[in-house]
């Protein structure tokens, strides 16, 4: 699936929000009800791997099991006729941590750091209480 994709199921693609190692996230809008969403699409080369495909689709179930304000809501998970797998998710407004840091050069205030740490801790506790571990948190690079 490329960046020139126009639609996925009932959603019209608006723009690319980001791209990671396994997929691309698009902003999209439901054609009938105008709901704006994010759609995460698994790269075709990974969709051919049954284990990776199942792990991608299991993400929707895992996220919904956590049911915590710090975890995005996933409303749908499916595959298109060509085998393209996708997740329809809540579209969040705001800035990334990188954008926030760029706008606030230097050291962050202690209350901001503590608030961020508290939010992350509570979200991870909610996930871990359901025996769910976010793989992306444990990548190391030297």
N, C-alpha and C positions, 0 to 999 in steps of 0.2 A: 504494500500500500504506500503510495507516495504522497508528497505534500500537495499535489494538485487534486486530491480527492474532493468531491463536491457534496456527497451526502453519505450517511450511514443510517440504514433503516429509515425511520421517520424524521431524521435530523438533517438539517442543512448545515454543512460545515461553514463556520465563520472565519476561523483563523487557527494557526498552529500556536499552541501555548508553550510547548516545550517538547524536547526529545531526550530520551534516555537510552540506555544500552539495549533494552528489550522492546521499546515501543515509542509511540508518539502520542501526545495529548493534544486534543483539539478543543476549541470552544465551538459549540454547536447550538442550534436552536430547533426545537420541535416545530415542525411545519404547521400542525393544527392548533396547538395550545400555546405556542410561543415561549415555552419554558426554555431558559438558557441553561446549558449543562456543559460539563467537560466529558469528553469521550476519550478513553485510553484505548489505543489500538495496538495490538501485539504485532511486531514485525513479522512478515510472512515466513522468513527463514526459521523463526521460533515456533510458529503455529504448526509447522510440519513435525515438530518433536512432541509426541503425545504427552510425555511427562511435563514438559514446560507449558504446554497448552493447558493441561489439567491444573497445574499450579497457578497459572494466570486466572483461570475461571474460579478456582477455590478462593482467590483473593476476595471476591465479592462476598462469599459466605463468611469468611473470617472477619472481614470488616463489619458486616452486619451483626455478627455475634458480639462484638465488642460494645457497640451501642454507647458511645461516649462522645461528648461535644468536641473533643480534640481529634476525633477520627472522622474523616470524610464519609458521607453517605453514598452508597452505591445503590442505584435503582434498578439496574438491569445488567445482565451479562449474557452474551450470546455470540454466535458466529454467523457470518454472512454466507451466502451460497458458495462463494469462492474459498471458504475456509478461514477468512479473516475473523479473528476473535477480537471482541471489544467489550469494554465496561462503560456504562453510562453513569456518570457521577455528578454529585453536587458541584456547582461552579462556585468557587470561593472568590471573593473580592478582597483586595488588599495588596500588600507588598510582601515579597519574599524577605527572608532574613538578610540575604545579601544586599537587597535594595535598601533595607532599613540601615544596615551598617554603612553603606555608601553615603546615605543621607546624614549620618551622624558619625563623622570621622572622629577618631580618637577612642578613648575608653568609654564604655557604656556605663551609665549610672548603676549603682549597686541594686536599686529597687527594680530596674528593668531586668537585670540579670537574674535576680531572685524570682521575679514573676515568670520569666521564661523558663527557668529551671523547674519551678513548681508546676507549670502547665505540662511540660514534657514528662516530668516524673509521674504526674497523675494519669496522663494518657498511657504511658508505658505500663504502669501498674494495672490499668484497666485491661490492656491487651494481655499482659502476662497472667492475670487472674483467669483468663480464658485459655491459657496455654498457647498463646499466639505470640510469635517473635517476629519482629520486622527485620527481614534479612538485610535491608539497606543500612541499618544502624550498626552493623557489625563488620563492615568492609574496612579493611586496613590497607594503607599504602605507606611504603617507606621510601 
